[in-house]
Amino acid sequence: RSLAQAERIAGHRGRSLAAARRALALSARFAVPNEDDWCRIELGRAEAAAGRWSEAGRVWEGALEERRPGVTAGRMVLLSLAGRASLRRGDFEAAGALLAEAERGLAEQPTPYAAAMAESLRAELAFARGRIAEGVEAAGRTLERFRELAAFADRAQAALDFARLTLAREGPVRAPA
């Protein structure tokens, strides 16, 4: 899984996908649910990095269908990522529901990385709904949380994704005054 992440961050999409698929296959052999979740997180991220958000969404949503007892950081990250995939297919309702579920999990088990991921979904949802000022505030909180966690690759990817969503939006896009 770490190799898949390193390859994705380095921009080697094909190698990232291959390593993520191998990691998922290996995790299935050992039946460790939390590791399986993180392998699916990385496989979906590799798909998204290759521009295949619909496939990434299927990976993350498939992982969420496997109910596990308790709240884990992996599950909360899966909720946020599945919400982001829902946004890209125009399903704002599903994205909002996934964000609400992630927030309930965070209330039960605060996890800084999962909180940053949920905040990222909140920002993207605001941008997608045309609430630019709200999106800018949530994006700023997201980037600050990733900075505090020294998750610089996640921070850079979030900034890029925020810019892409804002530029792809129809209608006037102005920075808040």
C-alpha positions in Angstrom: 0.0 0.0 0.0 2.8 2.4 0.8 4.4 1.7 -2.6 1.1 2.5 -4.3 0.9 5.8 -2.3 4.5 6.7 -3.2 3.9 5.9 -6.9 0.7 8.0 -6.9 2.4 11.0 -5.3 5.3 10.7 -7.7 2.8 10.8 -10.6 3.3 7.2 -11.8 -0.3 6.4 -12.2 0.0 3.0 -13.9 2.5 1.8 -11.3 0.4 3.2 -8.5 -2.7 1.3 -9.7 -0.7 -2.0 -10.0 0.8 -1.6 -6.5 -2.6 -0.7 -5.0 -4.3 -3.8 -6.6 -1.5 -6.0 -5.3 -1.8 -4.5 -1.8 -5.6 -5.2 -1.8 -5.0 -8.8 -3.0 -2.5 -9.3 -0.2 -4.7 -7.7 2.4 -7.5 -10.1 1.4 -5.2 -13.1 2.2 -4.7 -11.9 5.8 -8.3 -10.8 6.6 -7.4 -7.6 8.5 -10.5 -5.4 7.9 -8.8 -2.1 8.8 -5.9 -2.8 6.4 -8.4 -3.7 3.7 -10.1 -0.4 4.1 -6.8 1.5 3.7 -5.9 -0.6 0.7 -9.3 0.3 -0.9 -8.7 4.0 0.0 -5.4 3.9 -1.9 -6.8 1.9 -4.8 -9.5 4.5 -5.2 -7.1 7.3 -4.9 -5.0 5.7 -7.7 -8.1 5.5 -9.9 -9.0 9.1 -9.1 -5.4 10.2 -9.9 -5.8 8.5 -13.3 -9.0 10.5 -13.9 -11.3 7.6 -13.2 -13.5 9.1 -10.5 -16.4 6.8 -11.3 -14.2 3.7 -10.7 -12.8 5.3 -7.6 -16.3 5.8 -6.3 -17.2 2.2 -6.9 -14.1 1.1 -5.0 -14.9 3.3 -2.0 -18.6 2.6 -2.0 -17.9 -1.1 -2.2 -15.8 -0.9 0.9 -18.5 1.0 2.7 -21.0 -1.7 1.9 -19.0 -4.1 4.1 -20.3 -3.1 7.5 -17.8 -3.3 10.3 -18.3 -2.9 14.0 -17.2 0.4 15.5 -15.9 3.6 14.0 -12.5 3.7 12.4 -10.4 6.4 10.8 -10.4 4.3 7.6 -14.1 4.2 7.5 -14.4 8.0 8.0 -11.9 8.6 5.2 -13.9 6.2 3.0 -17.0 8.2 3.7 -15.3 11.5 2.7 -13.8 10.0 -0.5 -17.0 8.4 -1.5 -18.7 11.8 -1.0 -16.2 13.4 -3.3 -16.8 10.8 -5.9 -20.6 11.4 -5.5 -20.0 15.1 -6.2 -18.2 14.4 -9.4 -21.2 12.5 -10.7 -23.5 15.4 -9.6 -25.1 13.6 -6.7 -25.0 16.4 -4.1 -27.6 14.7 -1.9 -25.4 11.5 -1.5 -22.3 13.7 -0.9 -24.1 15.5 1.9 -25.3 12.3 3.5 -21.8 10.8 3.4 -20.5 14.0 5.0 -23.1 13.8 7.7 -22.2 10.2 8.4 -18.5 11.1 8.6 -19.3 13.9 11.0 -21.2 11.5 13.3 -18.2 9.2 13.3 -15.9 12.1 14.1 -18.1 13.1 17.0 -17.7 9.5 18.4 -14.0 9.2 17.5 -12.1 12.4 16.7 -9.3 11.6 14.2 -7.3 14.5 12.8 -6.6 13.0 9.4 -10.2 11.9 8.9 -11.4 15.3 10.1 -9.2 17.0 7.4 -10.7 14.7 4.8 -14.3 15.5 5.9 -13.5 19.2 5.8 -12.2 18.7 2.2 -15.6 17.2 1.3 -17.3 20.1 3.0 -15.3 22.6 0.9 -15.9 20.7 -2.3 -19.6 20.4 -1.6 -19.9 24.2 -1.0 -18.0 25.0 -4.2 -20.2 22.6 -6.2 -23.3 24.2 -4.8 -22.0 27.7 -5.7 -21.4 28.8 -2.1 -18.0 30.1 -2.9 -17.3 32.0 0.4 -18.3 28.9 2.4 -16.1 26.8 0.2 -13.1 29.1 0.6 -13.4 29.0 4.4 -13.7 25.2 4.5 -10.8 24.9 1.9 -8.7 27.1 4.1 -9.4 24.9 7.2 -8.7 21.8 5.1 -5.3 23.1 3.9 -4.4 24.2 7.4 -5.3 20.8 8.9 -3.2 19.0 6.3 -0.3 21.3 7.0 -0.6 20.7 10.8 -0.5 16.9 10.1 2.5 17.3 7.7 0.4 15.7 5.0 1.9 17.8 2.3 0.9 15.6 -0.6 -2.7 15.6 0.6 -2.6 19.3 1.0 -1.3 19.9 -2.5 -3.8 17.5 -4.0 -6.7 19.2 -2.1 -5.6 22.7 -3.3 -5.5 21.4 -6.9 -8.9 19.7 -6.6 -10.4 22.9 -5.1 -9.1 24.9 -8.0 -10.4 22.4 -10.5 -13.9 22.3 -9.0 -14.1 26.1 -8.9 -12.9 26.5 -12.5 -15.2 23.8 -13.8 -18.3 25.4 -12.1 -20.7 27.1 -14.4 -21.7 30.7 -13.7 -19.8 33.5 -12.1 -16.9 32.6 -9.9 -15.6 35.4 -7.8 -13.5 35.3 -4.7 -15.4 36.5 -1.7 -14.8 40.1 -0.7 
